[in-house]
Amino acid sequence: MGKKNTPPPGKTKIINAMRILLEDHNFSTITISDIAVTAGVTEGLIYKYFKDKRQLLHHVLREHYEYFLCQIDRDLNGVSGALNKLGKVIWSSIDRYANHRVFARIILLEVRNSDEYFQSEAYALVRRFNKILLDIIKEGMESGEIRRDVSPSLIRHTIFGTIEHACLNRVIFNEKVSTDQTAEQITHLILNGIKP
């Protein structure tokens, strides 16, 4: 894989400004002017790179998901067995939500109410992650590690839903989430439910 081109400094400032603002503000309250002031750039420069603030939001989420998918690849490297892989994915997901509040805020609160999101590059990466999880579940069914009388999609939905609800207070109230403790409880709960 070739090295990606470094984005222009102004674009990087704009992206970082959006991240900074999302730490403490809802997306709907952030203005282009706020982004420009925080980035130390003109509003015109923002429009040079992004058609509007929602496209910028999707770009920030895409970058987070690119890092997250790289982390998942690393975390799954050398792990054998579907249940072990699911446990690792659960841990990695909770770790991402717990330690990257802006990522969690965007994915849980800010994008799912927009049709544009479902056409974005960020959502294409979300679908890639969904497929990774679904493939692991199907692998477990084929190997006999996971019961076959439950829909793979339903298992995936259960995993996502449980993780998201466990991390929601991190997003809304900035409450700390213990990755290890939360992952252990969710893994125990879900994996015991899907074993044959």
Phi, psi and omega per residue, in radians:
M1 nan 2.200 -3.095
G2 -1.293 2.783 3.135
K3 -1.279 2.349 -3.140
K4 -1.275 2.589 3.064
N5 -1.171 2.450 3.095
T6 -1.294 2.272 3.124
P7 -1.185 2.728 3.101
P8 -1.001 2.585 -3.096
P9 -0.962 -0.691 -3.137
G10 -1.090 -0.724 3.131
K11 -1.136 -0.725 3.118
T12 -1.080 -0.730 3.111
K13 -1.063 -0.707 -3.130
I14 -1.135 -0.798 3.136
I15 -1.089 -0.784 3.130
N16 -1.138 -0.624 3.105
A17 -1.097 -0.742 3.116
M18 -1.083 -0.726 3.093
R19 -1.049 -0.796 -3.126
I20 -1.060 -0.818 -3.109
L21 -1.135 -0.621 -3.123
L22 -1.235 -0.290 3.084
E23 -1.031 -0.654 -3.010
D24 -2.217 -0.002 -3.074
H25 -2.255 2.572 2.975
N26 -1.263 2.571 -3.114
F27 -0.973 -0.700 -3.068
S28 -1.102 -0.410 -3.103
T29 -1.606 -0.184 -3.118
I30 -1.440 2.300 3.125
T31 -1.876 2.849 3.048
I32 -1.037 -0.643 3.106
S33 -1.089 -0.747 3.097
D34 -1.031 -0.761 -3.120
I35 -1.114 -0.779 -3.126
A36 -1.079 -0.790 -3.132
V37 -1.118 -0.803 -3.123
T38 -1.110 -0.669 -3.124
A39 -1.391 -0.354 -3.060
G40 1.278 0.627 3.139
V41 -2.281 3.023 3.074
T42 -1.472 2.729 3.076
E43 -1.065 -0.602 3.137
G44 -1.047 -0.626 3.130
L45 -1.160 -0.622 3.097
I46 -1.061 -0.784 -3.113
Y47 -1.247 -0.305 3.050
K48 -1.161 -0.609 -3.055
Y49 -1.793 -0.465 -3.049
F50 -2.379 2.374 -3.099
K51 -1.233 -0.472 3.095
D52 -2.850 3.119 -3.061
K53 -1.234 -0.434 3.107
R54 -1.206 -0.687 3.074
Q55 -1.101 -0.653 3.067
L56 -1.103 -0.756 3.097
L57 -1.010 -0.799 3.128
H58 -1.117 -0.595 3.105
H59 -1.152 -0.760 3.114
V60 -1.061 -0.769 3.119
L61 -1.121 -0.710 3.119
R62 -1.030 -0.771 3.120
E63 -1.074 -0.746 3.105
H64 -1.054 -0.757 -3.109
Y65 -1.193 -0.600 3.078
E66 -1.060 -0.804 3.089
Y67 -1.087 -0.748 -3.095
F68 -1.101 -0.751 3.133
L69 -1.155 -0.623 3.043
C70 -1.108 -0.718 3.111
Q71 -1.095 -0.760 3.135
I72 -1.061 -0.778 3.102
D73 -1.003 -0.801 3.121
R74 -1.110 -0.790 -3.062
D75 -1.159 -0.542 -3.127
L76 -1.502 -0.195 -3.114
N77 -1.062 2.110 3.109
G78 1.465 -0.034 3.119
V79 -1.517 2.250 3.120
S80 -2.007 2.659 -3.126
G81 1.557 2.321 -3.076
A82 -1.110 -0.710 -3.123
L83 -1.158 -0.682 3.075
N84 -1.118 -0.708 3.116
K85 -1.131 -0.744 3.117
L86 -1.086 -0.730 3.107
G87 -1.046 -0.695 3.131
K88 -1.192 -0.729 3.124
V89 -1.121 -0.719 3.108
I90 -1.067 -0.823 -3.141
W91 -1.054 -0.831 -3.108
S92 -1.085 -0.674 -3.132
S93 -1.166 -0.811 3.127
I94 -1.109 -0.711 3.109
D95 -1.034 -0.715 -3.138
R96 -1.154 -0.818 3.123
Y97 -1.123 -0.747 -3.034
A98 -1.225 -0.580 -3.017
N99 -1.907 0.027 3.104
H100 -2.369 1.391 -3.016
R101 -1.060 -0.639 -3.130
V102 -1.117 -0.762 3.068
F103 -0.990 -0.855 -3.107
A104 -1.091 -0.745 3.139
R105 -1.066 -0.797 -3.101
I106 -1.098 -0.866 -3.015
I107 -1.258 -0.613 -3.065
L108 -1.550 -0.517 -3.005
L109 -2.086 -0.510 -2.850
E110 -1.815 -0.424 -2.952
V111 -1.911 -0.416 -2.970
R112 -1.276 -0.134 3.105
N113 -1.630 0.178 -3.079
S114 -2.169 2.248 3.083
D115 -1.084 -0.563 -3.131
E116 -1.035 -0.613 -3.135
Y117 -0.999 -0.733 -3.061
F118 -1.299 -0.099 3.027
Q119 -1.861 -0.009 -2.989
S120 -1.497 2.859 3.044
E121 -1.122 -0.562 3.117
A122 -1.070 -0.772 -3.122
Y123 -1.181 -0.562 3.064
A124 -1.053 -0.648 3.096
L125 -1.242 -0.645 3.060
V126 -1.045 -0.737 3.127
R127 -1.137 -0.618 3.073
R128 -1.086 -0.743 3.106
F129 -1.128 -0.746 3.087
N130 -0.980 -0.720 -3.120
K131 -1.178 -0.682 3.085
I132 -0.994 -0.841 -3.115
L133 -1.131 -0.768 3.141
L134 -1.109 -0.699 3.113
D135 -1.107 -0.665 3.101
I136 -1.139 -0.757 3.131
I137 -1.075 -0.782 3.127
K138 -1.131 -0.672 3.072
E139 -1.021 -0.751 3.131
G140 -1.143 -0.613 3.093
M141 -1.187 -0.724 3.141
E142 -1.168 -0.595 -3.112
S143 -1.486 -0.154 -3.123
G144 1.521 0.097 3.112
E145 -1.351 -0.485 -3.077
I146 -2.128 2.375 -3.130
R147 -1.057 2.590 -3.052
R148 -1.724 -0.040 -3.064
D149 -1.596 0.170 3.084
V150 -2.129 2.427 -3.137
S151 -1.094 2.298 3.064
P152 -0.964 -0.672 3.131
S153 -1.129 -0.654 3.132
L154 -1.173 -0.679 3.074
I155 -1.091 -0.789 3.121
R156 -1.056 -0.795 3.122
H157 -1.051 -0.696 -3.136
T158 -1.110 -0.763 3.123
I159 -1.083 -0.887 -3.130
F160 -1.063 -0.829 -3.090
G161 -1.072 -0.734 -3.139
T162 -1.143 -0.784 3.124
I163 -1.070 -0.822 -3.078
E164 -1.107 -0.750 3.134
H165 -1.184 -0.626 3.128
A166 -1.139 -0.461 -3.074
C167 -1.832 0.038 -3.052
L168 -1.120 -0.668 3.137
N169 -1.146 -0.432 3.056
R170 -1.098 -0.709 -3.094
V171 -1.308 -0.831 -3.004
I172 -1.394 -0.803 -3.030
F173 -1.937 0.049 -3.112
N174 1.010 0.578 3.086
E175 -1.353 2.469 -3.139
K176 -1.183 2.490 3.066
V177 -2.095 2.248 3.068
S178 -1.448 1.929 -3.113
T179 -1.017 -0.879 -3.052
D180 -1.103 -0.836 -3.093
Q181 -1.158 -0.805 -3.122
T182 -1.123 -0.778 3.140
A183 -1.097 -0.711 -3.129
E184 -1.105 -0.773 -3.126
Q185 -1.167 -0.784 -3.128
I186 -1.166 -0.755 3.141
T187 -1.057 -0.806 3.132
H188 -1.039 -0.834 -3.101
L189 -1.083 -0.879 -3.035
I190 -1.324 -0.835 -3.058
L191 -1.153 -0.598 3.065
N192 -1.177 -0.501 3.122
G193 -1.327 -0.412 -3.078
I194 -1.859 -0.035 3.056
K195 -1.218 2.611 3.111
P196 -1.074 nan nan
